[in-house]
């Protein structure tokens, strides 16, 4: 690291060249770092590496680590602990290295086997969905990255040395044109659960909506709902629960009953999801002052009928 607290130009190794690793590797290369090696086995990883990390040699993970100043471990959350232990046992880490993982549910504790070798452990989780395509590199510019560094067991650094980790992490994120957001170690699992609940289940909800329309012969369903859903997401982020609309938020229990009848006939499993989300929506609407107690009771009664 240079005197300004900014990482020097680093030799970066990417383990592995999946959707996240290939994109972050490309972003670091765009920032002036040198990607010296990557690992990848699947056809998709090989394709992504060829497209986003051209001319970068593909090597086994242990060789990627030994060649690198910054080791980027971009593997699934459940795979990460075993990978770190294995690389540490093989003596692949060395003092002065920066070891970064991208797993959302882990902080820096999972990197303790590497930290025992004198590395600087960092957790950088981009709060974005990835396709592994070049446009993802551009999307990083509007992305936040959840950062956990040594000392983040609480809300702040307890030791002056801990500030170095945050400074390096912040600089790396800013170099990738993203925004760093500090996430304490203890809340990483809940932080990740919240993001997964919002992003992954939003996709399921949209898929269910399109499926219902198409099953009724309404096409093009995706084009029909795109403006509506985009506006709903924008309103939710801008105005919160006060932006709720529709029969549940209005207390139209008769319409809710009709919805349930028709959805149950079309797809009973999907109807169960509608009940659960409508119940949550009704309670949030009541808490926001949109539904009075009597209307909330009517909606909840409609949702409980014919279960």
N, C-alpha and C positions, 0 to 999 in steps of 0.2 A: 504494500500500500504506500502511496506517496505522501508527502508532508501535508497535503490538503485533505487527507482522509479519503481520497478517491482511489479505488483499486487501480493499480498499474495495469498495463496491457497483460492479460493472462492467457496462459495455455489452458484451454477448456476441453474437458473430456465429458462426453454425454453418455450416460448409462440409463436408459436405452433410448434409441431413436423412435420412440412412439409419438403419439399425437402431441404430447406436451414437450417432451425432450427435444424433438426436432425443431419445434417452433422457438423454444427458449434458446436453443443453440444458435439458431439463425439470428435471433434478436441480439444475442451477445456478440455474434460475429459482426452484425451491422454497427454495433457500438465500438468496434475496433479491437475486440479480443480475437484470439486465434483458436478456432476449434481444431484440435490436433488429432482427435480420435472419437469414435462413437461405437456403440455396440448395437446390434440389431440382428434378429434371426428371421422373423416372419417376412413374408413377401411385402406386406404393407410397410413394415419398418424399413426394408431395403428401398422401397419406392420413395418413401418420405425422405430418407437420408440422401438419395440421389437428387431429389428435387430441392430440398432445403439446405442440405449440407454437402454441396457438390465437392468432389475431390477429397473429402474427408475419409481417411481409411477406417474400415469397419474391423474392429478387433474384439477379442474377449474382454469382459468387464475388468478383469484384473490388470490387463495391459492398458486399458483406457485410464485406469486410476494412476498407474505408475508414471504415465506420460504427462499428467496434468497438474497444473497449479490450482485449478478450480475443477472439482469433480461434481458434476450435476447428476444426481440420482433421481431419474424421472421414471419411477416404477410405481405400481399400485401400492396402496397403503399396507395391505396384508403381506406383500412381498418384501417390503423395505427392511423390517428388522432382521430377517434371515440374511438378506444380501449384505447388510452392514456388518453383521457378525462374521460372515464368510470372508469378506474382503479384509477385515481387520485381522482375522486369524491367518490369512495368507500374507500378512505384512505388506499390504498394498498402499497403506497410508503413510505419510511422513510429516514431520513437524513443518509448520508454515503453510500447508495446503489449506484451501478453503473447500469444505465439503457441504454442498447444498442439496437438500431434498425438496421435492415438490408435493409431497403427500399432505393432503389437507388435514387429516385427523391427528397427525403427529407433530410435536414440537421438536426441540433439539435433544430431548432425553434419549430418543431412539438412536441418536448418533454418538452416544457415549463410548461404544467400542472404538470408533474412529477418533473421538476426542482424546482418548487415552494415548493415542499416538502423536498428539500435539497439533491436531488440525483445528481450524476454526469452524465449528458446526453452525449451520444456518438452515432455517426452514422457510422457504419461499413458495407460497401457494397462490398461483394466479386465480382470482375469482372470475373465471370465464370458462365457457365450454370450448373445447378444441376439436377441430376436424383434422388437424395435421396438414392443412393446406396453406399456401403462401399468404392468403388474406388474414390468417390468424396473427401473423407477425404485425400487420397493420392494426389489428384490433387491440393489441396490447396497449396502444396509445391511449385508449379510453378505459383501461382495465385497472382495478385495484389488485394489489398483491398482499396477502396476509403474511406478515413477517414475524417470526419468532427467532430471537437470538439469545445467546447466553445471558443470564440475568433476568430473563423474562418469566421467571417463576411467579412474579407478582407484576404490578403495573409499571414498574420502572427498574432500572439497573441498580443493583446494590453495590457494585464494585466498579471503580473507574475502568478496569480492564473490560468490563462487560459493554461499555459504551463503544468499544472498538467494533464489536460484532454488529451492533445496530448501525453504526456508521458505514461499514462495508456493505451490509445488506441494503441499506437505503440507497447507497451509491449504485449498486448493481441494478436495483429496480428502476431507479431514475434513468440510468443509461439505456434501459430497455423501453423508455418512454412511458412507463407505468407509474402508478401511485402507491407508495408503501403505506400499509396500515398495520400498526403494531397489534399483535395477538398474543396475550399472555399464554404461557405453556399450559396452564391448568384448564383453559377454556377451549383449546384446540378441537377436542372431539365435538363439543357443542357447536362451535363455530362451523365446523365442517358439516355437521348434521343439518344446521339451519340452511346452509347454501345448497346442500343436496336436496333437501325438502323443497326449497323454492324452485331450483332449476330443473331437477329431474322430474319432479311431480308436475311441474308446469307443462313439460313436454307430454307427459301422460294425459294430463287434462285436455290439452289441445288435441292430441290424438283421439281421445274419446269423443270430443265434440265433432271432429271431422268424420269419424266413423259413424256416429248417429245420423248425421246429415246424409252421408253417402248411402247408408242402409235404407233411407227414406227416398232415395233417388234424387236428392238435391245435389247438383253439380254445377260449377266447380266449387266444392265445399271449402277448400283451402282459400280460394280467392274471396269467397263470400265472407269468411270470418276474419280474414287478416286485418282489415281496418278496425273492426270491433275489438279484437283482442289486443292489438297494438295500443289503441286508445285506453283500454281498461288498464293495461300495465302502466302506461304513462300516468294515468290518473291516480292509481294506487301509490306509485312512488312519489308523486307530487303532493297528494292530499290525504293519503292514508284511508282509514275506514269511512271517513266522511264522504268519500267518492263512491261508496257502494250504491248500486242501483239494482233494479230487477225485482221480481215478485217476493223473494225472501226478505230483502231489505225494506220493502213496502208493507210486509205483513199480509200479502195476498195468499192466504192459506189454501183457498180453493184452487188457484193456479198451481201451487206446489203439489197438491194432490193429483191434479191432472198430469203434471210432469212425471211424477212417480209412476202413475199407471202406464203411461206410454213408454217410458224408459224401461220399466220392468218387463213389459211385453217384448221390447226389442232386445234387451240384454240384461238379465237379472244381476249379473256381476257388476255391471256398470251402474245399476240402480243403487247398489250398496255404497259405491263411491259418492253418488249424488247425495244420498242421505247424510253421509258423514260430513261432506263439505257444506251442505245446506245448513246443517246444525251449527257448524262452526261459524258460518256466515251470519246466521241469525243472532248468535250470542255476541259476535263482534259488532253487529249493527245496533244491538241493544246497548252495549257498552259505549258506543259512539253517540247515543241519543237519537238514533233514527227509528227505533222500535220501542213502543212502550211495553209494559209488562204483559198486558192482555194480548197484544199482537204477537209477542214472543211466544207466549203459551200456545196460541192458536197454531203458529207455524210448527212448533215442536210437537204438538199433538198430531198434526198432519204427517209429520215425518215418522211418527211411531206407529201409524195405522198400517195394518196388513203386513206386519213384519214376519 
